Amino acid sequence: MSSPRQAPLAPCALIPVYNHPATVAGVCASLTAIDLPVLLVDDGSDAECRHELDRLADVGHHLLRLPENRGKGAAVRAGLTEAQRLGYTHALQVDADGQHHPDDLPAFIDAMFESPECLCAGYPRYDQSVPRIRLYGRYATHIWVWINTLSLDIRDTMCGVRLYPLAALNAMLERHPCGDRMSFDTEVLVRWHWAGGRIANLPVRVQYPADGISHFAPWRDNVGITAMHTRLFFGMLWRLPRLLARGRTP
């Protein structure tokens, strides 16, 4: 059973958006249905999506507009800074493509009230719509994360749903920005773990629509992710004694 909600905690929803005009309104509706104010970050979208985001801003959602496309990591980082500036203590990041089942989102808010200092990371529960190449491709990243943290504490680093404690995370990001594009989601969790931050893994049902839009650029993003894993591996070696000592602590 969740503990009583504490007044000082103020969560919001954070949605980074790049050209998802057909789905972002539904994602906003699912979040307002659980009483979360919505912060939209427009990552340099085209005219159709900008028009839709302007409409959503007109009905009460907060819109932060970046002047050009900078990548998911940069959009999330800008949104986290803006959320803290607006007075929120936590941000529930949700992707704009509508793949994540809204019934699984309230558990992240309940977990926040149970352990406000904990970062809650979603892990996917797929149905039959998942492309096999995506399902199998995730395991290479899983293995590198387990190596780079010397633990199995992080179940998945690529799911687009996670609940961030803003003050601690933004302080960490000032030191380690964690990249501007798709590598951000993985690196931020590894560095949070390295810093001794707690991580809770929560399930999220994921459905891939037949006409879904992916902004993953295979050449650019795979090169960036490979560079990120290499950088983290050498970072792990430098932290090896401390990580090993942590693993031996009862």
Residue frames relative to the residue before (quaternion, step in Angstrom):
aa qw qx qy qz dx dy dz
M 1.0000 0.0000 0.0000 0.0000 0.00 0.00 0.00
S 0.4687 -0.6870 0.4824 0.2751 3.56 -0.95 0.90
S 0.4999 -0.6246 0.5057 0.3227 3.54 -1.19 0.58
P 0.6455 -0.5157 0.3708 0.4242 3.62 -1.18 0.38
R 0.5298 -0.6399 0.4556 0.3199 3.55 -1.06 0.74
Q 0.2974 -0.7701 0.5467 0.1400 3.52 -0.90 1.03
A 0.5502 -0.6736 0.3917 0.3001 3.56 -0.80 1.06
P 0.6650 0.5242 -0.3540 0.3971 3.68 0.82 -0.74
L 0.6211 0.5464 -0.3587 0.4325 3.61 1.13 -0.44
A 0.0023 -0.8059 0.5887 -0.0625 3.56 -0.79 1.06
P 0.0551 -0.8308 0.5537 0.0148 3.62 -0.06 1.22
C 0.0849 -0.7443 0.6556 0.0947 3.51 -1.33 0.42
A 0.4289 -0.6397 0.5525 0.3187 3.54 -1.33 0.07
L 0.1561 -0.7755 0.6086 0.0612 3.56 -1.05 0.85
I 0.0162 -0.8047 0.5923 -0.0373 3.58 -0.64 1.15
P 0.1918 -0.7483 0.6223 0.1265 3.61 -0.56 1.11
V 0.0899 -0.8291 0.5518 -0.0075 3.58 -0.78 1.03
Y 0.1250 0.7486 -0.6473 0.0713 3.52 -0.99 0.95
N 0.8478 -0.1989 0.0776 0.4855 3.55 -0.30 1.35
H 0.4715 0.6010 -0.5092 0.3965 3.54 0.63 1.23
P 0.0424 0.8608 -0.5067 0.0221 3.62 0.73 1.00
A 0.6799 0.5242 -0.2988 0.4168 3.60 1.06 -0.65
T 0.7826 0.3700 -0.1666 0.4722 3.59 1.12 -0.57
V 0.5738 0.6501 -0.3908 0.3088 3.59 1.07 -0.62
A 0.6196 0.5486 -0.3617 0.4294 3.63 1.01 -0.67
G 0.6490 0.5139 -0.3184 0.4619 3.59 1.00 -0.77
V 0.6264 0.5164 -0.3369 0.4768 3.58 1.06 -0.72
C 0.6309 0.5247 -0.3287 0.4676 3.59 0.97 -0.83
A 0.6616 0.5162 -0.3134 0.4444 3.60 0.89 -0.91
S 0.6574 0.5080 -0.3217 0.4542 3.60 0.97 -0.78
L 0.6777 0.4857 -0.2897 0.4699 3.59 1.11 -0.61
T 0.6450 0.4835 -0.3292 0.4918 3.57 1.01 -0.69
A 0.5838 0.5852 -0.3677 0.4261 3.60 1.16 -0.51
I 0.7270 0.3332 -0.2364 0.5518 3.61 1.19 -0.38
D 0.5930 -0.6545 0.3233 0.3398 3.54 1.20 0.76
L 0.4650 0.6467 -0.4784 0.3698 3.56 1.00 0.77
P 0.3769 -0.6695 0.5819 0.2666 3.59 -0.92 0.83
V 0.3140 -0.7814 0.5233 0.1302 3.56 -1.01 0.87
L 0.1240 -0.7480 0.6501 0.0505 3.52 -1.03 0.98
L 0.1434 -0.7899 0.5950 0.0376 3.56 -0.62 1.20
V 0.1161 -0.7688 0.6246 0.0725 3.57 -0.98 0.86
D 0.2154 -0.7811 0.5786 0.0935 3.56 -0.50 1.24
D 0.1696 -0.8182 0.5465 0.0559 3.55 -0.40 1.28
G 0.7588 -0.3938 0.2132 0.4729 3.58 0.65 1.14
S 0.1842 0.8213 -0.5201 0.1454 3.60 0.98 0.80
D 0.5782 -0.5774 0.4434 0.3684 3.55 -1.33 0.28
A 0.7686 -0.4159 0.2309 0.4278 3.56 -1.33 0.19
E 0.6446 0.5309 -0.3395 0.4328 3.61 0.90 -0.83
C 0.7008 0.4502 -0.2740 0.4807 3.57 0.87 -0.92
R 0.6088 0.5434 -0.3620 0.4505 3.61 1.00 -0.70
H 0.6355 0.5291 -0.3276 0.4569 3.57 1.00 -0.83
E 0.6654 0.4949 -0.3043 0.4688 3.59 0.94 -0.86
L 0.6591 0.4974 -0.3129 0.4693 3.59 0.97 -0.77
D 0.6076 0.5304 -0.3512 0.4755 3.59 1.07 -0.65
R 0.6388 0.5199 -0.3243 0.4653 3.58 1.01 -0.81
L 0.6643 0.4920 -0.3055 0.4725 3.59 0.95 -0.83
A 0.6204 0.5215 -0.3434 0.4746 3.59 1.07 -0.65
D 0.6413 0.5422 -0.3223 0.4369 3.57 1.03 -0.77
V 0.7114 0.4142 -0.2644 0.5024 3.61 1.13 -0.53
G 0.7692 -0.4454 0.1805 0.4211 3.58 1.18 0.46
H 0.5622 0.5857 -0.4114 0.4143 3.60 1.19 -0.07
H 0.4500 -0.6844 0.5044 0.2731 3.57 -1.06 0.76
L 0.1179 -0.8071 0.5781 0.0243 3.58 -0.81 1.04
L 0.0875 -0.7443 0.6613 0.0315 3.51 -0.95 1.05
R 0.1290 -0.8230 0.5523 0.0323 3.59 -0.56 1.13
L 0.2377 -0.7486 0.6043 0.1338 3.56 -0.81 1.06
P 0.5476 -0.6746 0.3813 0.3157 3.61 -0.89 0.86
E 0.7953 0.0394 -0.0082 0.6049 3.60 1.18 -0.49
N 0.6194 -0.5429 0.4080 0.3939 3.54 -1.25 0.38
R 0.0550 -0.8202 0.5692 -0.0157 3.55 -0.70 1.13
G 0.6205 -0.5448 0.3442 0.4468 3.59 1.24 -0.24
K 0.6729 -0.5358 0.3321 0.3870 3.53 -1.20 0.58
G 0.6552 0.5276 -0.3284 0.4296 3.58 0.89 -0.89
A 0.6645 0.4961 -0.3026 0.4699 3.56 0.93 -0.88
A 0.6501 0.5177 -0.3180 0.4564 3.59 1.01 -0.81
V 0.6596 0.4918 -0.3111 0.4757 3.58 0.94 -0.86
R 0.6522 0.5205 -0.3201 0.4486 3.59 0.89 -0.89
A 0.6505 0.4978 -0.3154 0.4793 3.60 0.98 -0.84
G 0.6620 0.5130 -0.3055 0.4531 3.57 1.02 -0.80
L 0.6339 0.5276 -0.3314 0.4582 3.58 1.02 -0.74
T 0.6415 0.5097 -0.3153 0.4787 3.57 1.02 -0.81
E 0.6703 0.4975 -0.2965 0.4641 3.58 0.93 -0.92
A 0.6335 0.5374 -0.3375 0.4428 3.59 0.98 -0.80
Q 0.6670 0.4784 -0.3089 0.4804 3.58 0.94 -0.81
R 0.6239 0.5381 -0.3412 0.4525 3.59 1.03 -0.74
L 0.6795 0.4912 -0.2774 0.4691 3.58 1.07 -0.74
G 0.6090 -0.6049 0.3314 0.3917 3.59 1.29 -0.04
Y 0.4903 0.6473 -0.4498 0.3719 3.60 1.22 0.19
T 0.3766 -0.7340 0.5247 0.2102 3.55 -1.17 0.62
H 0.7886 0.1348 -0.0492 0.5980 3.58 1.19 -0.57
A 0.1405 -0.7756 0.6090 0.0883 3.55 -1.19 0.56
L 0.2365 -0.7417 0.6145 0.1282 3.55 -0.92 1.00
Q 0.2086 -0.7874 0.5719 0.0971 3.56 -0.35 1.25
V 0.0485 0.7724 -0.6300 0.0635 3.56 -0.93 1.00
D 0.4628 -0.6811 0.4883 0.2887 3.58 -0.93 0.85
A 0.5256 -0.6786 0.4386 0.2662 3.55 -1.20 0.66
D 0.5936 0.6372 -0.3524 0.3427 3.60 1.22 -0.24
G 0.4913 -0.7116 0.4038 0.2985 3.59 1.24 0.03
Q 0.4115 0.7385 -0.4530 0.2831 3.60 1.20 0.35
H 0.7007 0.4948 -0.2646 0.4406 3.59 1.12 -0.62
H 0.4748 -0.7024 0.4559 0.2709 3.56 -0.82 1.04
P 0.4316 -0.7437 0.4397 0.2596 3.62 -0.57 1.08
D 0.5961 0.5875 -0.3731 0.4004 3.61 1.10 -0.51
D 0.6620 0.5066 -0.3096 0.4575 3.60 1.21 -0.36
L 0.5550 0.6554 -0.3811 0.3425 3.61 1.22 -0.22
P 0.6174 0.5643 -0.3832 0.3918 3.67 0.89 -0.66
A 0.5725 0.6018 -0.3869 0.4007 3.61 1.11 -0.54
F 0.6184 0.5424 -0.3493 0.4487 3.60 1.10 -0.61
I 0.6590 0.4869 -0.3111 0.4815 3.57 1.01 -0.77
D 0.6219 0.5251 -0.3443 0.4679 3.60 1.00 -0.74
A 0.6563 0.5089 -0.3093 0.4632 3.59 0.99 -0.84
M 0.5988 0.5637 -0.3561 0.4437 3.58 1.10 -0.66
F 0.6951 0.4580 -0.2813 0.4774 3.58 0.89 -0.90
E 0.6200 0.5320 -0.3378 0.4673 3.58 1.17 -0.51
S 0.7985 0.0014 0.0509 0.5999 3.60 0.94 -0.94
P 0.2001 -0.8444 0.4816 0.1221 3.62 0.24 1.21
E 0.6800 0.5023 -0.3004 0.4416 3.60 1.10 -0.58
C 0.5915 0.6140 -0.3442 0.3933 3.58 1.28 -0.26
L 0.3133 -0.6957 0.6105 0.2127 3.57 -1.13 0.73
C 0.1881 -0.7952 0.5704 0.0826 3.58 -0.72 1.07
A 0.1047 -0.8112 0.5753 0.0091 3.57 -0.60 1.20
G 0.3779 -0.7300 0.5240 0.2230 3.54 -0.85 0.96
Y 0.0891 -0.7457 0.6501 0.1158 3.53 -1.24 0.47
P 0.4884 -0.7333 0.3964 0.2581 3.59 -0.81 0.99
R 0.1413 -0.7054 0.6862 0.1076 3.48 -1.30 0.69
Y 0.1845 -0.8470 0.4945 0.0638 3.55 -0.12 1.35
D 0.2889 -0.6775 0.6325 0.2398 3.50 -1.34 0.41
Q 0.7612 -0.4029 0.2574 0.4382 3.58 -1.26 -0.20
S 0.5605 0.6312 -0.3863 0.3718 3.60 1.24 -0.17
V 0.5260 0.6618 -0.4199 0.3304 3.62 1.17 -0.34
P 0.4331 -0.6719 0.5280 0.2867 3.62 -0.89 0.87
R 0.5306 -0.6618 0.4229 0.3188 3.58 -0.84 0.96
I 0.6411 0.5432 -0.3457 0.4177 3.59 0.95 -0.81
R 0.6474 0.4958 -0.3259 0.4784 3.59 1.06 -0.66
L 0.6412 0.5403 -0.3290 0.4344 3.56 0.96 -0.85
Y 0.7322 0.4181 -0.2432 0.4796 3.56 0.83 -0.97
G 0.6300 0.5706 -0.3367 0.4051 3.57 1.05 -0.74
R 0.5938 0.5924 -0.3683 0.4009 3.59 1.13 -0.57
Y 0.6169 0.6013 -0.3603 0.3577 3.58 1.05 -0.67
A 0.5725 0.5688 -0.3944 0.4395 3.61 1.11 -0.50
T 0.6633 0.4794 -0.3005 0.4898 3.58 0.98 -0.84
H 0.6092 0.5516 -0.3617 0.4402 3.62 0.95 -0.80
I 0.6769 0.5032 -0.3004 0.4453 3.57 0.84 -1.00
W 0.6661 0.4901 -0.3123 0.4676 3.60 0.91 -0.85
V 0.6317 0.5198 -0.3421 0.4623 3.61 1.00 -0.72
W 0.6528 0.5040 -0.3229 0.4643 3.58 0.92 -0.81
I 0.6358 0.5052 -0.3243 0.4852 3.60 1.07 -0.73
N 0.7408 0.4538 -0.2443 0.4309 3.57 0.76 -1.02
T 0.7120 0.3624 -0.2681 0.5384 3.59 1.24 -0.18
L 0.2955 -0.7653 0.5033 0.2712 3.60 1.31 -0.26
S 0.6829 0.4081 -0.2860 0.5342 3.57 1.01 0.82
L 0.3792 -0.6713 0.5765 0.2706 3.52 -1.41 0.09
D 0.2882 0.8126 -0.4712 0.1859 3.58 1.23 0.41
I 0.7321 0.3509 -0.2097 0.5449 3.59 1.11 -0.66
R 0.2939 -0.8017 0.4978 0.1516 3.56 -0.42 1.20
D 0.7907 -0.0557 0.0678 0.6059 3.61 1.03 -0.72
T 0.1590 -0.8076 0.5614 0.0857 3.59 -0.97 0.84
M 0.6555 0.5361 -0.3064 0.4347 3.59 1.22 0.11
C 0.4879 0.6489 -0.4413 0.3822 3.59 1.26 -0.04
G 0.4080 -0.7588 0.4658 0.2019 3.57 -0.92 0.94
V 0.6165 0.4842 -0.3712 0.4977 3.59 1.21 0.45
R 0.2830 0.7302 -0.5938 0.1847 3.56 -0.81 1.03
L 0.3323 -0.7264 0.5757 0.1744 3.55 -1.20 0.67
Y 0.1350 -0.8269 0.5455 0.0193 3.56 -0.53 1.25
P 0.3138 -0.6774 0.6236 0.2320 3.61 -1.06 0.76
L 0.4055 -0.8070 0.3736 0.2116 3.52 -0.28 1.32
A 0.6783 0.5131 -0.3363 0.4043 3.62 0.70 -0.97
A 0.7080 0.4525 -0.2688 0.4709 3.57 0.80 -1.00
L 0.6788 0.4942 -0.3090 0.4467 3.57 0.90 -0.83
N 0.6694 0.4908 -0.3170 0.4589 3.61 0.88 -0.84
A 0.6037 0.5375 -0.3584 0.4671 3.58 1.09 -0.61
M 0.6508 0.5016 -0.3119 0.4770 3.59 1.02 -0.80
L 0.6776 0.5053 -0.2970 0.4442 3.59 0.94 -0.87
E 0.5624 0.5716 -0.3988 0.4449 3.59 1.16 -0.37
R 0.6991 0.4342 -0.2556 0.5073 3.57 1.13 -0.65
H 0.7983 0.1017 -0.0015 0.5936 3.57 1.01 -0.89
P 0.2456 -0.8308 0.4786 0.1426 3.64 0.03 1.22
C 0.3243 -0.8084 0.4463 0.2054 3.60 1.27 -0.37
G 0.6795 -0.5426 0.2945 0.3964 3.61 1.07 0.57
D 0.4745 -0.7072 0.4681 0.2359 3.53 -1.22 0.59
R 0.7749 0.3653 -0.1912 0.4792 3.61 1.06 -0.50
M 0.8644 -0.1843 0.0885 0.4594 3.57 -1.16 -0.60
S 0.5888 0.5933 -0.3747 0.4011 3.61 1.17 -0.44
F 0.4853 0.6972 -0.4264 0.3108 3.60 1.21 -0.42
D 0.6654 0.5446 -0.3280 0.3913 3.59 0.75 -1.02
T 0.6910 0.4576 -0.2739 0.4880 3.58 1.03 -0.78
E 0.6974 0.4987 -0.2959 0.4212 3.57 0.74 -1.04
V 0.6479 0.5316 -0.3470 0.4210 3.60 0.90 -0.81
L 0.6644 0.4870 -0.3210 0.4672 3.62 1.00 -0.67
V 0.6347 0.5187 -0.3379 0.4625 3.60 0.98 -0.77
R 0.6943 0.4656 -0.2915 0.4650 3.59 0.84 -0.89
W 0.5942 0.5389 -0.3643 0.4731 3.59 1.09 -0.60
H 0.6520 0.5059 -0.3037 0.4762 3.58 0.97 -0.86
W 0.6382 0.5273 -0.3267 0.4560 3.59 0.93 -0.86
A 0.6940 0.4834 -0.2725 0.4587 3.57 1.01 -0.81
G 0.5740 -0.6170 0.3679 0.3930 3.57 1.27 0.00
G 0.4223 0.7155 -0.4632 0.3087 3.58 1.24 0.22
R 0.4699 -0.6704 0.4997 0.2830 3.54 -1.10 0.71
I 0.1020 -0.7746 0.6226 0.0442 3.55 -1.14 0.75
A 0.1184 -0.7520 0.6453 0.0634 3.55 -0.99 0.94
N 0.2569 -0.7688 0.5713 0.1288 3.57 -0.94 0.91
L 0.0315 -0.8169 0.5745 -0.0406 3.56 -0.65 1.16
P 0.4557 -0.7126 0.4570 0.2750 3.63 -0.89 0.85
V 0.0536 -0.7656 0.6410 0.0148 3.53 -1.18 0.73
R 0.3545 -0.7207 0.5542 0.2185 3.58 -0.78 1.00
V 0.1196 -0.8020 0.5853 0.0056 3.55 -0.92 1.02
Q 0.0299 -0.7776 0.6280 -0.0031 3.54 -0.97 0.94
Y 0.2520 -0.7605 0.5830 0.1353 3.56 -0.88 0.98
P 0.3111 -0.7560 0.5399 0.2004 3.63 -0.50 1.10
A 0.6109 -0.5903 0.3866 0.3591 3.57 -1.11 0.73
D 0.7631 0.3173 -0.1763 0.5348 3.60 1.07 -0.72
G 0.2669 0.8076 -0.4903 0.1901 3.58 1.18 0.53
I 0.3424 -0.7310 0.5615 0.1819 3.54 -1.22 0.65
S 0.0924 -0.7804 0.6170 0.0425 3.55 -0.87 0.99
H 0.2207 -0.7750 0.5788 0.1251 3.55 -0.98 0.87
F 0.3722 0.7049 -0.5090 0.3247 3.59 1.20 0.44
A 0.1755 -0.7739 0.6039 0.0754 3.58 -0.71 1.13
P 0.4153 -0.7708 0.4056 0.2626 3.61 -0.12 1.27
W 0.7085 0.4463 -0.2958 0.4597 3.63 0.73 -0.94
R 0.7179 0.4591 -0.2653 0.4511 3.57 0.65 -1.13
D 0.7439 0.4301 -0.2495 0.4465 3.58 0.73 -1.04
N 0.6324 0.5124 -0.3509 0.4631 3.62 1.02 -0.62
V 0.6240 0.5115 -0.3414 0.4822 3.59 1.05 -0.71
G 0.6665 0.5078 -0.3046 0.4530 3.59 0.94 -0.88
I 0.6644 0.4969 -0.3045 0.4678 3.56 0.98 -0.83
T 0.6278 0.5263 -0.3338 0.4663 3.59 1.02 -0.77
A 0.6546 0.5008 -0.3091 0.4745 3.58 0.95 -0.87
M 0.6374 0.5301 -0.3263 0.4543 3.58 1.02 -0.79
H 0.6677 0.4874 -0.3146 0.4666 3.62 0.88 -0.88
T 0.6302 0.5265 -0.3353 0.4618 3.60 1.01 -0.75
R 0.6573 0.5067 -0.3030 0.4684 3.58 0.92 -0.92
L 0.6763 0.4884 -0.2943 0.4664 3.58 0.94 -0.88
F 0.6081 0.5580 -0.3636 0.4320 3.59 1.04 -0.69
F 0.6903 0.4458 -0.2883 0.4916 3.58 0.88 -0.86
G 0.5981 0.5376 -0.3603 0.4728 3.58 1.14 -0.50
M 0.6228 0.5292 -0.3324 0.4707 3.57 1.09 -0.73
L 0.6396 0.5313 -0.3371 0.4416 3.60 0.93 -0.85
W 0.6517 0.5113 -0.3131 0.4645 3.59 1.00 -0.81
R 0.7323 0.3958 -0.2157 0.5104 3.58 1.12 -0.72
L 0.3250 0.8159 -0.4517 0.1571 3.59 1.29 -0.07
P 0.6739 0.4873 -0.3397 0.4392 3.67 0.72 -0.86
R 0.6776 0.4927 -0.3016 0.4551 3.57 0.92 -0.88
L 0.6600 0.5040 -0.3121 0.4615 3.59 0.97 -0.81
L 0.6423 0.5074 -0.3222 0.4756 3.57 1.02 -0.75
A 0.6433 0.5151 -0.3228 0.4655 3.57 0.99 -0.80
R 0.6308 0.5294 -0.3327 0.4595 3.57 1.02 -0.76
G 0.6673 0.5177 -0.3021 0.4420 3.56 1.00 -0.82
R 0.6810 0.4730 -0.2861 0.4802 3.58 1.20 -0.53
T 0.5409 0.6331 -0.4047 0.3780 3.57 1.25 -0.27
P 0.4068 -0.7312 0.4826 0.2587 3.63 -0.67 1.03
